[in-house]
Amino acid sequence: MQIKPISDHILIEPLKGEEKSKGGILLPETAEKERSEQGKVIAVGPGKKDKTGKIIPMEVKAEDVVLFAKYGPNEIKIDNKEYLIAKEEDILAILE
């Protein structure tokens, strides 16, 4: 299944966080982990329309690695894989 975001929405694949604690202890798969704040952009919408109907282009593009607000995006599951859908305003930075 393919997803094409609309307006200023972005489909993000979250990047896995570290599997070790700060003290160097390996965490098992069953350990509760915090939600990732980084991800790879899979697809972007065309952009948001201004008051005159002109589309304002998106600043991010597919393949960008981004930093986003921890609880801004919505979680979705497609073909047993987890993704996030965020608005452009939830993106804090593009990581280079």
Number of C-alpha atoms within 10 A of each C-alpha: 4 6 10 13 18 14 18 20 22 28 25 26 19 20 15 12 12 11 14 11 9 8 6 8 9 11 13 10 8 6 8 8 13 8 12 17 19 23 22 20 22 19 22 25 19 17 20 18 13 9 7 6 8 10 14 13 13 16 11 18 16 13 12 17 21 21 18 22 15 13 12 15 21 11 14 12 9 10 6 7 8 12 21 18 20 22 21 20 11 17 20 13 14 17 11 6
